[in-house]
Amino acid sequence: MTGDIMKVCAVGILAAVVGAVLRIMKNELSFAVKVSGCVMIFGVVLVYMDRLLEGISERVSLGGASEYLEIMMRCLGVALITEISSSICRECGESGISGGVELVGKLEILLLALPLVTEILDSVEKLISLGA
């Protein structure tokens, strides 16, 4: 696993340097190199997510916690996709679109987490009514 981070960093640095050099020579190729680097890094993220899901699934009982795990993983997936998309937009010089992508990603995470928030608020309400 430790060697993977070195490879990912090398791909990232290589894509950034080649992209910067190509920006001077052929601007349209610069974007393609940078996006390709992002896609390769995102591929590694997917591999890590798969390993993470397997590891967590083995350790979590399949009772009520599996629902929480599923929501958490969906939120993490939305966050990662949003970050990568936003970075690509920012790299293209579109900071307004980047901000919009980030805002929609945050709202999506809030919507995904809404059942958990509702359950927590219901539990707090029950605790307060028991104390009264």
C-alpha positions as a Markdown table, in Angstrom:
| # | Residue | x | y | z |
|---|---|---|---|---|
| 1 | Met | 0.0 | 0.0 | 0.0 |
| 2 | Thr | 2.8 | 2.5 | 0.8 |
| 3 | Gly | 4.2 | 2.1 | -2.7 |
| 4 | Asp | 0.8 | 3.0 | -4.1 |
| 5 | Ile | 0.9 | 6.5 | -2.7 |
| 6 | Met | 4.3 | 7.1 | -4.2 |
| 7 | Lys | 3.0 | 6.0 | -7.6 |
| 8 | Val | -0.1 | 8.3 | -7.3 |
| 9 | Cys | 2.1 | 11.2 | -6.3 |
| 10 | Ala | 4.4 | 10.5 | -9.2 |
| 11 | Val | 1.5 | 10.4 | -11.6 |
| 12 | Gly | 0.1 | 13.7 | -10.2 |
| 13 | Ile | 3.4 | 15.5 | -10.4 |
| 14 | Leu | 4.1 | 14.1 | -13.9 |
| 15 | Ala | 0.7 | 15.2 | -15.1 |
| 16 | Ala | 1.1 | 18.7 | -13.6 |
| 17 | Val | 4.6 | 19.2 | -15.0 |
| 18 | Val | 3.8 | 17.9 | -18.5 |
| 19 | Gly | 0.6 | 19.9 | -18.5 |
| 20 | Ala | 2.5 | 23.0 | -17.5 |
| 21 | Val | 5.0 | 22.5 | -20.3 |
| 22 | Leu | 2.3 | 21.7 | -22.8 |
| 23 | Arg | 0.4 | 24.8 | -21.8 |
| 24 | Ile | 3.2 | 26.8 | -23.3 |
| 25 | Met | 3.5 | 24.7 | -26.5 |
| 26 | Lys | 0.0 | 23.4 | -27.2 |
| 27 | Asn | -2.6 | 24.5 | -24.7 |
| 28 | Glu | -5.3 | 22.0 | -25.9 |
| 29 | Leu | -3.1 | 19.1 | -25.1 |
| 30 | Ser | -2.3 | 20.5 | -21.7 |
| 31 | Phe | -5.9 | 20.0 | -20.6 |
| 32 | Ala | -6.0 | 16.4 | -21.9 |
| 33 | Val | -2.9 | 15.5 | -20.0 |
| 34 | Lys | -4.2 | 17.0 | -16.7 |
| 35 | Val | -7.6 | 15.3 | -17.1 |
| 36 | Ser | -5.9 | 12.0 | -17.8 |
| 37 | Gly | -3.9 | 12.3 | -14.7 |
| 38 | Cys | -7.0 | 13.0 | -12.7 |
| 39 | Val | -8.8 | 10.0 | -14.2 |
| 40 | Met | -5.8 | 7.7 | -13.3 |
| 41 | Ile | -5.7 | 9.0 | -9.8 |
| 42 | Phe | -9.5 | 8.5 | -9.5 |
| 43 | Gly | -9.0 | 4.9 | -10.6 |
| 44 | Val | -6.8 | 4.4 | -7.6 |
| 45 | Val | -9.4 | 6.0 | -5.4 |
| 46 | Leu | -11.9 | 3.5 | -6.6 |
| 47 | Val | -9.6 | 0.6 | -5.8 |
| 48 | Tyr | -9.0 | 2.0 | -2.3 |
| 49 | Met | -12.8 | 2.5 | -1.8 |
| 50 | Asp | -13.4 | -1.1 | -2.8 |
| 51 | Arg | -10.8 | -2.3 | -0.2 |
| 52 | Leu | -12.2 | 0.0 | 2.4 |
| 53 | Leu | -15.8 | -1.2 | 1.8 |
| 54 | Glu | -14.6 | -4.8 | 2.1 |
| 55 | Gly | -12.7 | -4.2 | 5.3 |
| 56 | Ile | -15.5 | -2.3 | 6.9 |
| 57 | Ser | -18.2 | -4.7 | 5.8 |
| 58 | Glu | -16.3 | -7.6 | 7.4 |
| 59 | Arg | -16.1 | -5.8 | 10.8 |
| 60 | Val | -19.6 | -4.3 | 11.0 |
| 61 | Ser | -22.5 | -6.5 | 12.0 |
| 62 | Leu | -25.2 | -6.6 | 9.4 |
| 63 | Gly | -27.8 | -5.4 | 11.9 |
| 64 | Gly | -28.8 | -1.7 | 11.9 |
| 65 | Ala | -25.2 | -0.5 | 11.3 |
| 66 | Ser | -25.2 | -1.6 | 7.7 |
| 67 | Glu | -27.7 | 1.1 | 6.8 |
| 68 | Tyr | -25.4 | 3.7 | 8.4 |
| 69 | Leu | -22.4 | 2.3 | 6.6 |
| 70 | Glu | -24.1 | 2.5 | 3.3 |
| 71 | Ile | -25.1 | 6.2 | 3.8 |
| 72 | Met | -21.5 | 7.0 | 4.9 |
| 73 | Met | -20.0 | 5.4 | 1.9 |
| 74 | Arg | -22.4 | 7.1 | -0.5 |
| 75 | Cys | -21.6 | 10.4 | 1.1 |
| 76 | Leu | -17.9 | 9.7 | 0.8 |
| 77 | Gly | -18.4 | 8.8 | -2.9 |
| 78 | Val | -20.2 | 12.0 | -3.6 |
| 79 | Ala | -17.5 | 14.0 | -1.8 |
| 80 | Leu | -14.8 | 12.4 | -3.9 |
| 81 | Ile | -16.5 | 12.8 | -7.2 |
| 82 | Thr | -17.4 | 16.4 | -6.3 |
| 83 | Glu | -13.8 | 17.2 | -5.4 |
| 84 | Ile | -12.4 | 15.8 | -8.6 |
| 85 | Ser | -15.0 | 17.5 | -10.8 |
| 86 | Ser | -14.6 | 20.8 | -9.0 |
| 87 | Ser | -10.8 | 20.6 | -9.4 |
| 88 | Ile | -11.1 | 19.9 | -13.1 |
| 89 | Cys | -13.4 | 22.9 | -13.5 |
| 90 | Arg | -11.1 | 25.1 | -11.5 |
| 91 | Glu | -8.1 | 23.9 | -13.7 |
| 92 | Cys | -10.1 | 25.0 | -16.8 |
| 93 | Gly | -10.4 | 28.4 | -15.3 |
| 94 | Glu | -14.1 | 28.1 | -14.4 |
| 95 | Ser | -14.1 | 28.9 | -10.7 |
| 96 | Gly | -17.8 | 29.8 | -10.8 |
| 97 | Ile | -18.8 | 26.4 | -12.2 |
| 98 | Ser | -16.4 | 24.8 | -9.7 |
| 99 | Gly | -18.2 | 26.5 | -6.8 |
| 100 | Gly | -21.5 | 25.4 | -8.2 |
| 101 | Val | -20.4 | 21.8 | -8.4 |
| 102 | Glu | -19.1 | 22.0 | -4.8 |
| 103 | Leu | -22.4 | 23.5 | -3.6 |
| 104 | Val | -24.5 | 20.8 | -5.3 |
| 105 | Gly | -22.2 | 18.1 | -3.8 |
| 106 | Lys | -22.6 | 19.5 | -0.3 |
| 107 | Leu | -26.4 | 19.6 | -0.7 |
| 108 | Glu | -26.4 | 16.0 | -2.0 |
| 109 | Ile | -24.5 | 14.9 | 1.0 |
| 110 | Leu | -27.0 | 16.6 | 3.3 |
| 111 | Leu | -29.8 | 14.9 | 1.5 |
| 112 | Leu | -28.2 | 11.5 | 1.8 |
| 113 | Ala | -27.6 | 12.1 | 5.5 |
| 114 | Leu | -31.1 | 13.4 | 6.2 |
| 115 | Pro | -32.4 | 10.0 | 7.4 |
| 116 | Leu | -29.6 | 9.8 | 10.0 |
| 117 | Val | -30.3 | 13.4 | 11.1 |
| 118 | Thr | -34.0 | 12.6 | 11.4 |
| 119 | Glu | -33.2 | 9.5 | 13.5 |
| 120 | Ile | -30.9 | 11.4 | 15.8 |
| 121 | Leu | -33.4 | 14.1 | 16.3 |
| 122 | Asp | -36.1 | 11.5 | 17.1 |
| 123 | Ser | -33.8 | 9.9 | 19.6 |
| 124 | Val | -33.1 | 13.2 | 21.3 |
| 125 | Glu | -36.8 | 14.0 | 21.4 |
| 126 | Lys | -37.5 | 10.6 | 23.1 |
| 127 | Leu | -34.7 | 11.3 | 25.7 |
| 128 | Ile | -36.1 | 14.7 | 26.5 |
| 129 | Ser | -39.6 | 13.3 | 26.9 |
| 130 | Leu | -38.3 | 10.6 | 29.3 |
| 131 | Gly | -36.7 | 13.2 | 31.5 |
| 132 | Ala | -39.8 | 15.4 | 31.6 |
